[in-house]
Amino acid sequence: MVIAPLIVLSLNKTIVEENNLLVVKGIPWVDPIIAFDQFSREPRSFLLHGNGKENFSQWSYIAQSPFASVEVDSELRTFVNGIRSNDDPFSIIRSICTTNYNKIKKSPVPFYGGAVGFIGYEANQLIEVVPKPKGPDSNPLLCVGFYDLIIAFDRNNKKTFLVASGLPETSLVDRFDYATKRIDYFYQKINKVIPRGIKTYIGTWKPEVSRQSAQNKIREAIDYIYSGDIFQVNITHKFKSPRPPDLDAWELFRKLRATNPSPFGAYLSINKNFKILSCSPERFIKLDSNKNVETRPIKGSQRRDIDREKDAILANQLLKSGKNFSENLMIVDLMRNDLSKVCEVGSIKVDDLCKLESFEKIHHLVSVITGKLRKDKDAVHLLKLCFPGGSVTGAPKIRAMEIINELETSSRGPYCGSIFWMGFDDQFDSSITIRSIVVSEDEIIAQAGGAIVAESDPYEEYEEALFKASPLLNILEER
């Protein structure tokens, strides 16, 4: 049944500030999951889906048809708008963002145009001298689109906005005309949304390596710790299923999202045969309009129980766990070091240390580290100099990445990388790509892992990885 036509709210205005422009159209609340159905099968379309439960998950965003793109393939070749380039991809991203600078202080939404995309774990090769991955993924290592129009959803206040900058047009008149046309087009698209049921798909998951082999890898990681190579390393495990012939990746995400309402949900349609489905609970890095930086590493996990008393006992066990506290503290120190590369001296603080945060299926220990970005640094510096996130590598970071390359059987791909938006005003927000599924032409991949420290038990660590993977694996029905 078609939803009744939308009624336009009074908030329809054009904001012009110092030759920067934003056209805003406010409409009644539309569920972003329903709205995105019109765009989900298009290449370079995305949904960043906050759950509205935490103060940092208020907003969801949709965009499609970027006016520019940057991509790095598995051979480390860079392409700009599909044309090969020899320039550094991070410099290209900075250049496009700078050329299209558009800061609107009175914007009703935090993100109103800019770059959106992902950077995969193996893009660490673009930043550090690390070994090449085993069997490189055929999918891109980095893919970023630049968007002039964003559909923004304020879940807490049940408001929807279409905001357009008119970029890459240059004159204010041309930008206004183009922005108005774009808003009208997208408004008509989401005015025709049709709620649908969620399909069920049949599949068979298989671990990439046996349980015994996985536990042996964990033992090898512990040996490295005792030998003094590292303090901690994140070891992950991969599960694969043949892609069902009738699979619609968007339908799979809808099912995953219904059971995993995490704060950093994301669906990225990169191309016909490459989709990223993420239900991450973890923020990587945020940069606000006042140059305040925040990172929220997660280390320490405990399953939840439907019985409230038992659930409270499990949460308390996590809070009192010396092992989990140690895991978290090491990554806090690592992230403080990473932020020191880009933040003002003396500005870095630990606002929360090992704070309990409870999600749908799992309790986590989360620390919050903040700082003030230096005047000579920007969002691109922040992404490049802090990537990959310490919670998915280990400490020290470079040696941990070398050991990950040695012990893990194949490349991680998008997993353990980051999904992000980067505004044309230099604001930035990003998640760590965990609790995520990659859908390719022939297969579906799910991964899970955890931090290995000296006190780790291989059996228990693998059990924890299986528990983290279970919501992902359960979205396919067994044959």
C-alpha positions, 0 to 999 in steps of 0.5 A: 500500500502506498504511503499518503503524499507527504505534506511540506513543513514550513521549514523551506529556506535557502541559507546563504553565509559568506558565499556558502549556500544550502537549500533546505526542505523540511518534510514530515518524518519518514523512516529511513529504512523505508525511504532508502528502498528507492535507492538501495540498488543504485551504485554509490548509494548509501544509508548511514543509519543511527538507532536513536538510542544513544546521544551520538546516534540521533541522525541517519543519512541517505545520498545517491549519485555523487558528482565525483568519486575516488577509488583505490583498487586491490592493486593500490591503483587510484582512480578519480571519476574512473580515470587512473591517477598517480596522486595520493588518494588522501590528497585527492579527497582533501582537494575535492573537499577544499574546492567544494568548501561549504560551511553553514553555521545555521544548518539544521543538520550536522552533515549536509553534503560532502564525502561518504565512503569506506576505507578497508583494513588493507588500506593500511598499505597506503599509510604504513610499511606493512606486508601485502595481504594474502590473496588480495580482495578483488573489491576496492580498498577505498571508495569515496563519493562526493554528494551535493544532496543529503536526506537527513533523518532526525530520529529523536525529533521525528523530522526529515530534511532534504538539504542541497548545496548545488555543488559543484556549480560555482555561482550562487545563482547556478547553485540555487537552481541546481539544488532546487532541482535536485531536492524536487527530484529526490522528494518525488522519489521518497514520496513514492515509498512502499513498505514491504515485508522482509524476505528470508534467504537460505544459505550455509555458513562455513568457517574459513579455517577449522576451530582447532586451526583458529585456536592454534593461531590464537596460541601463536599470538599469545606466544608473541606476547610472552616473547615481548613482541606485542602487548595485545593483538586483535585476531579475527575469524572469517565465515563464508556462504555461497550467495543465494541466487535470488539474494537482494543484499538490501533485504538482507540488511533490513533483516540484520538491522531489525535484530541489531539496532546498533548506533552505527548502522550502514548500508553501502551499495558500491556497485552491482556485486559489492555491498557492505552491511554494517551494524557497528556499535563502535565510533572510530573518530568524530570531528565537530565544527569546533575542532573537538575530536572524539574516539570511542574504542571498544574493548571488553565484551560480555553476552547479555541475558534476557533475565534482568538479574542475570544480565546485571550479574554478567555486566558486573562481571565485565566491569570487574574483569582485570583481563578486559580492563587491561585490553581496554587500557592498552588501546586507550594508550594507543589511541592517545598516542595516535591523537597526539599526531594531530591534536594540540599538546595538552588537549588529549583527555580520557573522559571515560575509562572502561564505561559499561555500554549495553547493546541489544545482545552484548555488553561492552567496555567503552572508553572515550578519548577527546582532544583538540585538532591542531590548526594545521590539521584537518579531517583527512589528517585525522583519518589517515594518521589514526587508521586503522583503529587501535581496537582492531589492530593491537599494541604496538600497532605496526607490529600487531599488524605484521602479526595479523598478516602472518596469522590470519589466513586471508585479507580482511577487506572492508572489515576492521576498516572504517565507514565515514562521512566527511562534510564540506565544512570539515566535520567528520564522523566514522565507525569501525567496520565490525559486526558487518557483512560483505556481499560479493558476486558469488559469496557472503562474508561475515567476520568476528574476532577479539583482542588477545592478551597474555591472559587469553584462553584460546577456547574462550576467545574463539567462543567469544568470536562465535558469539559476536558472529552469531547475529550475522550468521543467523540472518541466513536460514540453514538448508 
